[in-house]
């Protein structure tokens, strides 16, 4: 949803995808998977979207939400990050309502567990169905690797991000994204396309990060049998 909302703002507000985003100290003080950003880096919005979706960068999520919140509301610098990114999070929840994701609520842009965030497999499938028609987002999530150059301490630094979605190695599978939290367990949203069929496969709380690949294949085979195509 963070990537989807960012791309809607790019379209609606005519934001240049090469717009430079500033990495605040607070934005990168976060645990979990990372795009390896550091305080005061300068990086384009387009590159940040890759840092969000390929290595699942929680730091990239914060940077996107903080910078784009300033396009929605005059920024206030002397308040905590959670309050600075509220305009973006509010927009995430507005889109959830618009898409009729009725069992979803966002409290942050990165998805780490807290008592106020929740979703379900059906709602994630609704979102995935929507973003299939978003060329920029689909282009990003289908890349196995992405290289970027950012500015750090007045020097140019090269970073390479590898996609955590191993399903891209298998024929017919593309999009969307991996996920993991202690509460949700290993998760995966995948698109499978073959001939005239298109299956969205959502796995939450899988037995392990490795098992989710096998379970995705089993579910896609089951779905094809239900459609009498194999």
N, C-alpha and C positions, 0 to 999 in steps of 0.2 A: 504493500500500500504506500509506503514511503516513496518508492520509485514512481509509482503510478501518479501520485499527487504531484510530485516534482515535475513530471512531464506535462501534466495538465496545466500547471502554472507557467511552464515554459511557453506553452501554446497560448494560454489566455492572456498573459501579461507581456507576451512577445519578448521573453527573456532570451538573450543570446546564450546558446549552449556553451560557448567559449568564455562566458562570464567568469571572472576570477572570484573564487570563494576563499575566504580567510578562515584558517583553522585556529580556533580559540584554545586557550589552555584548558578550559573546563570541558570542551567537547571531546577531548581525547582521554580524559580521566575516567575510563570505563573499562570494565572487564570483558571477557569473552573474545570472540573472533574479531580480527582487526585488519584494517587496510594499511596499517603501519604508518599512520599519519602522526606528525609531531606538532606541538604547539607552534603557531605562527607560520606554518607552511602556507603556501599559496598554490591553488590548484583549480583547474576549470571545473565547472559544474558537470559537464559531460564526462570528464574523467572520474569525478566523484561518484556518479551513478554506477560506473563499473566497479569502483572500490566498494560500493554498497552491495552489489548483486553477485559479483564473482567470488571474492573471499569472504563475503557476508560481513563486511566491516561495520561493527557497531559504532566505531569512531566516525566513519563516513556518514552514517545515518544522522548522528548528532550535528555534524558540520552542515549537512544539507538542510536539516530542519532549522538550525539557527540562522543560516544565511537567508533562506527563503522566507522565514518569518519576518525579516526586515522589509521584504517586498509587500507584506500584508499589513504591517503595522509599524509605526515609527519605533525603532529599536530603543531599548533602555538598557544601558550597559551595566548598571550597578545593582542588578538583581541576579538571582541564581539562574543557572542554565535552564532548569525545568520551567521557569516562568518565561524566559526569553524565547523558548521554542513552543510556547502554548498556541500561538496563532496557527502554526503548521499542524500541530496535533489536533486542534479543533477542526481543521479542514479535513484531516484524515477521517475523523468521526462523521463529518458531514457527508463525505463520499460513501462511507459505510452505510449510512441511512439511505442515501440516494440509490445505492445498488441493492437495497433491501437485504443487507447483511445483518439480520435482526439479532443475531447472537454474538455480535462482535463489538468490542470497545477497545480503543487504543488510549494508552496513557503515556507512551513514549514512542519514538520513531524507530527504535532498534529491536524491539520485541523481547528483551530480557524480562524475566518473570517479575510480576508484582501483583498485589491483590486486586488491582483495578483494571488489569488487562485480561481479555479473554476472547476466544473465537472458537470456531468449530470447523470440521471438515467441509460441511455443506457451504458455509460462508466463504471459505477459501476457494472452493470450486467456483462459486459465483464470481469472485474477483478474477480468478484465472480466466474464466470464460470471457470476461470483459477485456482483459489485456491481450488476449489473442489478436485482437484487431488493432493493437497499438504497435506500429512498425518499429519505432525507436526502442521501446521496451523489449520487444521480442528479439531484436537484433542484439541487444546487450546480453540478455540471458542465454543466448545460444553461442556466445563466444567461449571457447575453451580456455583462452588466455588473453590478457590485455596488458600492453605496456604503456606506461605514462611517464611524463617528465614533469616534475613539479619544482617549485622554487622553495629552497630551504636555506635560511641564513645567507641570502644573496648568492647561493649556488644552485645549479640545476642538478636535481637528483632523479635518477631513473628507478622506477619501480615496476615489477612484473607481478600481476595478480593472476592466479590460476583459479578456474571455476571449481567449486567444491562439488558440483553436480556430476557425478560419474556416469549418470545415465546418458550423457551426451556421447559417450563412447559406443553406445549400442544403436543399431540401425532402427530408425523410426521414432526415436525419442528426442525431444527437444524441450527447451524451457524446463521448468520455471526456476525453482530454488530449493536448496536444502535449509534445514533449520534444526536447532537443538536448544532446549533449556531443561533444567532439572525437572520442572513440572510437566512440560509437554513431551519430554523425551526426544528421541530422534524423529525428525519429521522430513517430509519430502513432498513437493508439488511438482508433477511432471505432466507433459503433454506427449501423447503418442499419436502419430499420424501414419496411416497406411491406406493407400488408394482413396476410397471415399469415406473412410472412418476417421474420427477424431475423438480421442478419449482424454479426459482430464482425470488424473489419478492423484488423490490426496492421501497421504499416510501420516498419521499422528501417533505419537507414543509407541513407536516400533520397538521391538525387542533389543535392537542394537543399531548402530550406524551402518554396519555392514549388511544386516538383514534387510534393511529398507530397499536396497537395490533389487534383491531377489523378490521381495514382496511386490514391488512395483511391476516386475515382469509377470508375476503370477496374476496380478489383478488385471493387467492389460490383456493377457491371454483369456482370462475369465470373461472380460468384457466383450472380446471378439466372439467368443463362443455364444454369449447371450445374443449377439447380433447376427449369429449364424454366418460369420465370414471366415471362420477357420474350422 
